[in-house]
């Protein structure tokens, strides 16, 4: 089961990277190159500060709310940029992967 847990954690990381990429796509649609650079940088900064496992300002309530906001905004941004199919795919992938990450066998792999 450890192999499955590490696979899930790898997919969680991929999901986080995809959220930043989606922000870049939406940023580009909104503001060109500057938006394509600024939007993912903002997502990464917010993720580091509030949602990462070692976030300086993360907490039991803050972390899941920020994750919801980041993934919601990433999916909404893709939709707004005209990539409705990718928005739905990212939403489904995010929900499934983050639900699997809540399994006790997966959570046990991440130090608290």
Secondary structure, DSSP 4 states (H G I P E B T S, - for coil): -HHHHHHHHHHHHHHHHHHHHHHHHHHHHHHHHHHHHHHHHHHHHHIIIIISTT-TT--TTHHHHHHHHHHHHHHHHHHHTT-HHHHHHHHHHHHHHHHHTTSHHHHTTS--
